Amino acid sequence: MELNRKKIDICLARRKMTIGQLAEECGFSRNRLNVLLNSRNITPASAGKVAGGLGVDITEIIEAEK
């Protein structure tokens, strides 16, 4: 599963939220969240935490299957 960083940035902008605030909402350190956001693959559980922290459905922040 791969996150779409552009979609995440849009969600952050809509919520007027920083990466640090998102990390706190997700229960990750800021450093760990940055690693996840820049990773090619992410576990479904971690993707779900990011989506939950943003208050969006997981389908709004993942890359479409190719």
Secondary structure as the mmCIF struct_conf table of DSSP 4:
data_model
#
loop_
_struct_conf.conf_type_id
_struct_conf.id
_struct_conf.beg_label_comp_id
_struct_conf.beg_label_asym_id
_struct_conf.beg_label_seq_id
_struct_conf.end_label_comp_id
_struct_conf.end_label_asym_id
_struct_conf.end_label_seq_id
STRN STRN1 LEU A 3 LEU A 3
HELX_RH_AL_P HELX_RH_AL_P1 ARG A 5 ARG A 14
TURN_TY1_P TURN_TY1_P1 ARG A 15 LYS A 16
HELX_RH_AL_P HELX_RH_AL_P2 ILE A 19 CYS A 26
TURN_TY1_P TURN_TY1_P2 GLY A 27 GLY A 27
HELX_RH_AL_P HELX_RH_AL_P3 ARG A 30 LEU A 37
TURN_TY1_P TURN_TY1_P3 ASN A 38 ASN A 38
BEND BEND1 ARG A 40 ARG A 40
HELX_RH_AL_P HELX_RH_AL_P4 PRO A 44 LEU A 54
TURN_TY1_P TURN_TY1_P4 GLY A 55 GLY A 55
BEND BEND2 VAL A 56 VAL A 56
HELX_RH_3T_P HELX_RH_3T_P1 ILE A 58 GLU A 60
TURN_TY1_P TURN_TY1_P5 ILE A 61 ILE A 61
STRN STRN2 ILE A 62 ILE A 62
HELX_LH_PP_P HELX_LH_PP_P1 GLU A 63 GLU A 65
#
